[in-house]
Amino acid sequence: MGKKSLFFAFVLVIALLSGCGKRKPVLHLYSWADYFSPEAIEMFEKEFNCRVQYDTFDSNEALLAKLQAGASGYDVLVPSHYIIPPLVRDNTLLELDKAKLDNFKNLDPAVVQMLPDPECTYAIPYMLSYTGIGYDANKVKDFEPTWEMFAKSEYKGRMTVLDDYREVIGAALYMLNLDPNTTDEADLEKAKAKVLTWTRNVAKFENEQYKNGLASGEFQLVMGYSGDLMQVIDETDNLKFAIPKEGCMLSTDMLCIPRTAPNPELAHAFINFLHRPDIAVINTEYTFYLCPNKASYEGLSEEIRSNEAVFIDPEILARSRIMKDLGDNISKYTKIWEEIKAAH
Ligand code: SPD
């Protein structure tokens, strides 16, 4: 080997030993689909010299089942806020280190105050999500913003409802003017009867494909999450979104770190990054969900600021309720949900 080659071999060995050859750290993110702008993810990867592995679930129940089956290896989870108390009870979550989350100060206090734990000990809000109805205005000429649209048999087989029992039973409770977080069994029976008048007309219980089904014309009226529907509606003139006048369930999907996270340091960095105002703007504009980051609101486009799927009408907001953790009473909901599905 000549002197030159020897020199290059030496430099290569030093570079490998000093870490240049090391694999990039990976942040394992487990969340709902279509919830992060690819641009924001790329920015994080560049700034933190890492890679983000984004795996998805389509319901809180799927997330819980995966965790209960012993899945570990995730750094950041994004469950809905009412799932945080059971995860804390099961000792699944790491307490957040606020010293690593200086963007926590940017959160909208109005949203934080609605949470079961406004201190955000184990989780901080990522996105506000509402439930509403997406429909094809060319096909559904008699549309009215009410959950009772699902009772219309003329759309039988062309409608879907969410596979989310809190949302569907909650909608029926709104319709009946009952508490959408009730644990009263007689009220839940009334809600079940109402849901059955809807589900006899629906093609399926669906949490993800409904948006493409609406866009492709397979479905004409669907119950769905606000941002998911807006992502397809924004591209097509005849598709519309409405939040029923009776009110809707409000929920906040939360950023949290499981105790088993391989890289809690990077997880904190990611959560903090998502609450940088410029990143919150990018994600809100992309997802049509509102990142409750007050410092970002002034950076949002007029299109988003005036969009009622993002900043919900104050009158409907006043009628809407945040979902509560129901503790063991949740079994009353799962029982009637099984009966509703069995009847389908
Ligand atoms: N694609 C993102 C979907 C977010 C759904 N939020 C779920 C709220 C459940 N109550």
Boltz pocket constraint, residues with backbone or C-beta under 6 A from the ligand:
constraints:
  - pocket:
      binder: B
      contacts: [[A, 32], [A, 33], [A, 34], [A, 35], [A, 80], [A, 129], [A, 164], [A, 166], [A, 167], [A, 225], [A, 228], [A, 251], [A, 253]]
      max_distance: 6.0
